[in-house]
Amino acid sequence: MLSSMSSNAILAKARTMYGRRLTDKDYEDLLACKTVPEVASYLKSQTVYSEILSGLNENEVHRGQLEILLRKKIFFEKVSLARFDMNSEKFLSVYFINRMEVEQIMRCISLFSIGRVSEYAYEMPIFFDKHTNLNLKAFSEITSLEELCDILGNTKYSKIIRQLIPQGDEHLDVPKIETALYTYLFDQLFESINKNTRGSEKKELLSLLNAIIDFRNFVRISRLKLSYHASEEYVRSMLFPYGRLSKAQINSMLQCESSNELMNNLKGTYIGKSLSRAEYSTQSQMVIALNAIYCKKNIRLSVNASVVMLSYIFLSEIELSNIINLIEGTRYGMSEEEKSRLLVR
């Protein structure tokens, strides 16, 4: 539980930071940019990203370099907000660090799975080094998942991954490892919330996280069952064991054989009602758009600092994703209309 002074400070800080987000005009101007240097120049001169990009030569910028700087800004915002966490367990601070660790582990495994693990050395977030005990520099040198587990040492991450290393003729199931690692993260976060919060703060935090997990599970069911025709058993194994949807509702979704059937199945749920307000172009954007609806509501209405902080962080990550997609679209010469469909606002 945050102290009253800390709570008021973080509410003010998070809402001020939210007020500095990219505007509709910013997005329109960014969509009009024809080159990556133009995008970098606009972000540097016209937006809140100016400070983190101050030393950047936008005329010589590399896409990867620009992305790392943008991610650095978001990470430092998390650290800045987490400084107000007066809880003895500092559970949100721990969650931010652990999630970043999982993201880096999964990036390493993903590159390893396609034979390009050495590229991790060029993507490694140096700024994160002093916030983790993981030896990130060694990630780019692994030749097997066993080596990665050795590097991770006596951590829960290592134990999870070792259980999923393929044996014999088995193939490497990267999504299954990702599901297992993020399930562990959610386990830790839910345990901390139940232990360290109460009243409306606890209720709102659990509501936000359960909604986000329901959105993820819904999209996973849709993608795995309808797009990849995976077995019901496999799809079920890829779902996170949290959320507000009942077992009966999950089972009903798993029985659907078409997108229309799945969407009709959702009409009576809170997800269906939220989808009617969401704007998205793809399945991946669907979960982001749903997250944004809930987080924006929390920013406006919640009086609980931890809820507003978590909501702001999720929204800042959506904005970062939008910028990265804009950079990619610009890099590949997409039209403004095509790039606009990559955004979730």
N, C-alpha and C positions, 0 to 999 in steps of 0.2 A: 504494500500500500504506500503510495506516494504521500509525502507530507503536504499540507495545504499550500504552503509557499511554493514548494517544488511543483505541485500540480498546476497552480495558476501560471507559473513561469513557462512550463512546457506547453500548456494550452495556448498561451499567447505566442510562443515561439513557433510552434507547429502551424498555427493558423496564419501567422505572418509569412512563413516559408511557402505555405500553400497559395497565399495571395500573390506570390511572385512567379507562379507557374507560367508556362507559355500560354499566351492568349490565342484566340481564333485568328487574329491578325498575324501573330507570329507564325502560326502554322501556314497561313496563306502565303506569307512572304517566303518561308522556307520551301514550300512546294514550288514556288516560282524559280528557285535557284537551279542553275543549269550544271554546276560542277560542285564537287566536294569542297574545294577551297571557298566557294561562295557560301556554302552552308556553314563552314567553319567561321568565316568572316562575320556572318550575321549573328551566329551564336556568341561570338566573342565581343561584338560591338553593341548588340541590341538586347541581350537577355541576361538573366541571372547567372548564366554560365560564363560570364565575362572574366570573373576572377580566376577560375580554374584554368581558363584558356589564355590568360594574360601573356604568358611567355611563349605562346605558340606562334610560329610563322605559318599563317594560314595558306600561303602560296606554295609551301613545300610540305604540307601536312599529308600524312599517310592515314588511310581510313582506320587501320588498327590502332595507331597512336591516338587519334581523336577519340575512338571508342574507349580506350583505357582511361583517358583523362575524364571523360564523362562519367564513367563508372566510379572513378576516384571521388568525384564530387558527391555522388549519392552515398558512397560508403562513409565519407567524412560527415555527412549530414546525420547518418545513423549514429555515429560515434558522438556527435555533438548533442543530439537529443538524448542519447542514452546516459550522458553525464548527469542528467537530472533524475535518473532512476535511483531513488533513495532506499528502495527495498533491499533488505539484507541479502537476498539471493540475486538481485539484479537480473531477473530472469529474461527480460527483454534484451538486455545487453548480451547475455549469454546466447540467446536465440539468434541474434544478428550475426555474431561471430561464427556460431556453429553452422548456420545456413550458408555463410560464405565459404566455409571449409567444405561443405558438401558440394557446393557449386564447383569448386576447384577440383575436387576429386572426380566428379562426374565429367568435367571437361577433359581431364587427363584420360579417363577410361574411354570416353567417346573418341578421342584422337587415337588412342591405342587400338581401338576396334577397327579403324580404317588404315592402320599402318602409318600414322603421321604423328606419333606421340612426341617426336622431337620438336614439333611446332609449338608445344606448350611453353617452351623457353621464351618464345616471342610474345606470348599472351599472358604470361604470369603477372599478376598484379603486385608489383614490388611494394606498393604502399601498404599491402595487407600483411607483409612479413612480420612486423613487430607486434601484430595482434593475434598471432597464432603460433602454436608450438609445432605445427606441421612443417616438414622440410619440403617446401614447394619447389625449391631449385632442383631437387632430385627427381621430380615427377617426369621431366622430359627425357630421362635416361633409362626408364624402366624397359625391360624386354619381356615381362610377363606380369600377370596380376599378382602372382606370388611375391614378386619383387616390390610391387606397390604396397602390398600388405606388410611386408617387412619394413618399408619406409614409414608406414603409418604406426608401426610399433604396437604397443599394448593399448590400443584405442578401440572403442566400440565400432568405429568405421571398419577397422581391420577385421574384426570378428564377423561383421555382417558380410563383407565382401568375400572372405574365405569360404563361407558357406555356399556362395553362388558361383565360384570358379568352375567352369565346365570341366567335366571329366570324360575321358575317352572321346567318343564321337559327338558329344554334346556341343552345341553352339553357344557362343557368348551372348547372353540375353541382357543387353545393356539396360533396357527399360525395367527389367525386373530388379536389377541392382539399384537403379534410381528409386523405384518404388520402396524398396527396403530401407534405403538411407533416409528418404523423406518421411517414411513412417516412423522411424526412430526419432527424427526431429520433432514430429508432431507429438509423439509419446512424451518427450521431455517437456515440450511447451505446455501441453494440457496438464501434465502433472504439476508444473510450476504455477500455472494459473489457479488450479484447484487448491494448491497449498498456500499461495500468497495473496490472493484477492478474495473479496467478498462483495455481497450486495450488487448494485447496478454495474459496478466495474466488472465483476466476474461474469455477470449475465451478458453484458455487451461484448466482452472479449470472446467468450465461448460462442456467442451467436455469430460474430464476424468470422471466426475461424471455421466453425462448422459449415457456414454458408460457402466459404471459399473451397472447402473440401468437397461439399456436395457438387459444386460447379465443376471441379476437376474430375470427380467420379463420373458425372453425367457425360462430359466430353470424352472421357476415356471409353465409356461404354459405346458411345456413338461411333468413335473412330475405330476401335478394335473390333467391334462386332459387325458394324455395317460396312466399313471401308476395307478392313483386312480380313473379315470373316473368321476371326479367331473363335476358338471354342468357348462355350460359356464358362467352363472351369478355368481357362486361362484368363478370361476377362475378369472373373471374380477375384483371381489372385492378384490382379493389378490394381485393385481398388483400395483406397485408404480406409482403414477401419474406424472412421469417425463420420460426422455429419448428422444433419437433422432428418434426413430421409429414413424411413423405416425399412426393415428387412423386406417387408412385403412390397414396398415401392421399388426397391432395388431389384428384387426378383422379377417384378412385372416388367421393368425396363430391359432386363436381360433376356426376356422372352420376345421382345420386339424384333421384327424382321425387316422393317423399313424405317426410313427417317420420318415419314409421315406418322407411322404408328408410334414411334418414340415420342414425337412432339405432342401427339394427342394424349399420350400417356401422362405427359407432364402438366396438362392443362389444370388439373386439380391441385397441383403443388405450388409452393411459393416460388419455385424455380420458373415454372411456366408463367406466373404473373410477372416476374422480373424480366423474363425474356421479351415480353411484349413492349418493354421500355428500352431494351438494349439495342444498340446499333452496331452491327458487325458484318463482315464479309466472309469470314472463314470460321471453321470449328475452333481453331486456335484463338481467334479473336473473341469468340463467344464467351469463354471463361474470363478473359480480361475485361470485357464490357460489363459482365455481371459483377465482377469484383469492384469495378469503378463505381457502379451504382451504389453499392453498399458503403464503400469508403467515403464517397462524397456526402452521403447522408450523415455518416458519423462525424465528419469534419464540421458540418453545419450544426448538428444537434447535440452531440455528446458533451457531457461536462466531465468526463473521465479522461485524465491526461494520457493514460496508457492506450486507451482506445483511439484517441485522436492521433497520438504519435504513430501507432501501428498503421492506422488508415492513411496518414500522410506518407509514410514510407512506401506502402503499397502503391499509392498514386504516383509518387515520384519515380518508382520503377516502371510504371506504365508509360510515363512521359519519356523516360530513358529509352524504352523499347520503341516508342514512336520515332524518336530522333535517329536511332540506329537504323530503323527501317527506311526512314527518309534518306539517310546517307547511302544505304545500299541501292535504293531506287534511283537516286541521282547518279550514282556511280555507273549503273547499268543503262542510263539514258531513258528511263521511263517517263511517260508523260505526267503532267500534273494530276490528271484524273486517275491514272494507274497508281501513282504514289499515294494519293488521297485514300484509296481503298486499303492501304497498308496501315492506316492509322485508327486508333481507338480513342475517342475524345468524350 
